[in-house]
């Protein structure tokens, strides 16, 4: 399967730390949930690594609910293409300065 990492950034605009329950949901996998503590007026990132086994267009929902009762969510669609190949192309160019002395020393 294809592995993807979904970074989720939680912002705390309050003047005290909060704890937030962050959830990533899809029909493709069981919900992944993590509790995150975010300092006052700061942000915290949570990374979710998912293995996908179905090709096609899929939808994920990311939601967060804070310890103060605030909540937010976003839905995104993404495309998984079958038979993907890792491709790496490398072009190398060697640039050298040649110092050729065409004079010969005579004794």
N, C-alpha and C positions, 0 to 999 in steps of 0.2 A: 504494500500500500504506500501511498504518498503521505509524507509527514509534513505538517504545517505547524507553525507557531503563531498563535494569536496573542499579541500583546494587548493588554487592557490597562489603560491609565485611569486611575481614580483621583479626582481632585477634591480637596477639602478646603472650601472657602470660609469655614467657620473659624472662630478664635480659640477653639479647643480641639484636641484630638478626637477622632471618631473611629469606630470599627465599622467596616462595611462587609456585607456578604456579597461576593461577586460570583455570578453564575454565567456559564457559557452553555447554551442549549442548542441542540439540533436533533433531527430525526435520525441522524447517522450514528450518534453515540449517546451514552448515558450522560445526564447533566454533570458538569464538572463545577464544583463549588469550592470557594476558598474564602476564609475570613481574613481581612486585611486591616491593619491599623494604620491610619493616615494621620500624621502630625498636623497640628493647626497650620492653616494657610500653606500647605504643601501638597505634593502629589506622590502617588505610589504606583508602580507598574507591576502587574501580575502577568506572567507568561503561561499560556496553556499550550501544550504540545498535543496535537491530535493526529491520529493515523487514519487516513481516509482509504476506503476500499471500494467505493462506488463512484463511477464516472458520472458526469452530468452536472447540472446546475443545482446548487444546494443553498439553503438558507440557514443562517445562524442567528441566534439572539444572545446578546450580552446584556445582563442586567445587574444592578447593584442596589442594595438597600442598606442605609446607614443605621447606626444605633440610635439616631435621633428621629428615625422614621422617614427621612427623605429617600426617594427612590428615582431611578432613571433606567432607561433601557434603549437599546438600538438594535435594529435588524439589518443584516447585510446578506447579499447574495454573492456567491462565488462559483467559479467553474472549475471542475476537475476533469482533465482530459485523459482518455485512456492511452496506454502505450507510450507514455512520455519517456524520453531519453535524456540523460544528462549529457549536455554538449559543452565542450570546452574547446575554444579555438585560440591558438597562440601563434602570433607572427613575431619572428625575431629578425632584427636587422642589426648587423655588426658594422659599426662605423669606426674605422681605424685611420690614424694619420700615419702615413708612410714617410719617413725621412730617408730618402735615398740620396746618398752622396755619390755622384757619378765621377768625381775626380779620383784619380788614383795617385797614391803617394809614390814618388820616384826617388830612389837613392842614388 
